[in-house]
């Protein structure tokens, strides 16, 4: 089971209010995954970059640095090319990796 990294928190997992914020972040992950997939499917690369940027900034503070790192990779992939469709396979790989990572927290094994 994937769990937040307690050493990565800017929040205190033992504080009930902070724990509630972490739970809220986790509860929003399915919606974020749906948004990522919809943006990719609809060739909305600006929307995809925006959600990746949001996750890159937010996830580490909630104890999910791996999500932040993968979101940063996706954002960089989109912004690093003039036309994201030119490197569609690489972009799909970055999307798949981010979605898979998020899903590992949504549906832990």
DAMO-V537702 format. One record per backbone hydrogen bond with DSSP energy under -1.0 kcal/mol. CO is the residue of the C=O (numbers start at 1). NH is the residue of the N-H. If there is no record, write none. Layout:
CO|NH / CO|NH
This chain:
5|8 / 12|15 / 15|19 / 16|20 / 17|21 / 18|22 / 19|23 / 20|24 / 21|25 / 22|26 / 23|27 / 24|28 / 28|32 / 29|33 / 30|34 / 31|35 / 32|36 / 33|37 / 34|38 / 35|39 / 36|40 / 37|41 / 38|42 / 39|44 / 40|43 / 43|45 / 44|48 / 45|49 / 46|50 / 47|51 / 48|52 / 49|53 / 50|54 / 51|55 / 52|56 / 53|57 / 54|58 / 55|59 / 59|64 / 60|63 / 61|10 / 63|5 / 64|68 / 65|69 / 66|70 / 67|71 / 68|72 / 69|73 / 70|74 / 71|75 / 72|76 / 73|77 / 74|78 / 75|79 / 76|80 / 83|86 / 84|87 / 85|88 / 87|91 / 88|92 / 89|93 / 90|94 / 91|95 / 92|96 / 93|97 / 94|98 / 95|99 / 96|100 / 97|101 / 98|102 / 99|103 / 100|104 / 102|105 / 102|106 / 103|107
